[in-house]
């Protein structure tokens, strides 16, 4: 943020003023993410795209749920608005039709991902399903980071759009 500000304008105490502004910014505090508290499990880098994917739901944002699918190799992201397990499987089928079947799918322990129907879908397609440790979202960091980025981006853009009217 400081470098961006300095590319447009400069004054003697610009660094201190920016730090003070951020420290006292209510919106910044509301959308700030806390650093991981648990030791992060570092996944081995996949040898090819779509070998391992990470999925997660973004909590309701402006009354919409979003399924995020992240390829661990390319960091390619797909986002689907949805809510139910059945819809989750439909969207995964759509992705698999385009990119092929992954060897490994990583998710949290959300009810959509541990349901019988979802487990059967994984088994029928020969996909190894790994779940992150309960209460340790950082172990599914690929998807969790994108969830936070999506939320921050949507919230900021909605605020900007709202303030323009």
N, C-alpha and C positions, 0 to 999 in steps of 0.2 A: 504494500500500500504506500509506503514511504517513497519508494523508487518511482512509482507512478505519479504521485503528487509532485515530486521534484522534477519530473520531466515537463511539467507545465508551469510551475512557479516555485520560488524559493525565498525564504527569509531566515533570519538568524537561528531561531529556535523551532524550526519546522518539525524536527523529529520529536521533540518534547510535546509540542502542541498536538501532533497526530496521536501520540501515545495517550495523552490526556483525553482527547476526543473519543478514542476507541474505548478506553477504560470507563468512561461515563455514558457510553451509548447503550440505551436500553435495548434497541433492536439487535445490536451486536451481541449483547449478553444472552438474549433470548435464543439466538440461532447459533451460538457458539457450541462447538463440540468439545467434550472432555477427552483428554488423552486416554489411551487404553490403560486400564489398571491391571489387567492380567498379562502374563507373559504371552506374547503373540506367537501362534504356531505359524511358521513360515512354510508355505507349501512349496514343493519342488516345481520348478518352472516346467510347464508342459512342452513336449517336443513338437507339437503341432496344434494348429487352431482346433477348437471345439473338442479337444481331448478331455478337458475338465471345464465344467461351467459352474458358476455360483449363482444361486437364485435367492431372492428375498422379496418380501412385500414392504412397500413404504406405507406406513400408517396412513389413515385417511388424511388427505390434503385437500382442503376445500371440498369435502364430501366425496372424494374419489380415492379408491385404492389403486395402487400400481404394482404390478409384478415386474421386477427387474431381473434380467438374465444377463450375466457378464461372462464373456469368454476369458478364461484365465491366461490364455496365450496372447491374444491380440488386444485385450481389454475392450473389445467391441461390446457395446451395450444395446440391449433391446428393452423397450418399456411397453407394457400392456396395461391398460386400465381394466380392472376386474375385482372379483372378491371370492368366488366359490372355488372349491376343489375341482369341480367339473370344468369350470372355465380355465383354471390353471392348466389342467391336462390338455385342453384344446389349444391353448397358446403354445405349450411345449411341443405339441404335435406340429403346429405351424412352423415353429423354429426348426424342429428336427427335419421337416420336409425340405427346408431351404439349406441347412448347414450339415445335416447328417446327425447320427446319434452320437452323443458324447460317451466316453468310457466311464466318466465319473461325474455325478451331479452332487454339489454341496449345498445344503440348505440349513436353516435353523430348525428348531423343533416345533414350528408353528403347526397348528392343527391341519392346515391344508397339506402340509408336507409329510405328516406321519399317519395320515388316514389309510385305511385298508386299500381304498381305491387307488391312491397315489402309489403305495408300495407295490401293488399288483402291476400298475403301469410301468414302474421301474423294472420289475422282474421280467415282465413280458417283453421288454425291449432290451434286456441284457445290460442295463445301466446300473453301475454300482452307486448306491445312494449313501452318502456320508452326511451325518448331521453334526453341527457344531455343538460344543459343550453347552449345556444349559446355563443361562445367565452369563455367558462369555461371548457376546456378539463379535468381539474382535477375531474369534477363530473362523468366522466367515467374512473376513475383512474385505475381500473383493467386492461382495455385494453390499456390505454395510457402508463402505465409503461412498459408493454410488447413490445409495439411499439418502445419505446426509447431503450430498451434492445436489441431488434432485430437489429435496425439501428446501434447501437454502435458496436455490435458483428460483423455484416457483414462488416461494414466499417473497423474495426480493422483487421479482418481476410483478407479482400481484400488487405489492405495495406501491411500486412506481406507477403502474397503470391506474390504481385507485387514486393516487395523489395528483395525477394529471387531469382528472375530471373535475 
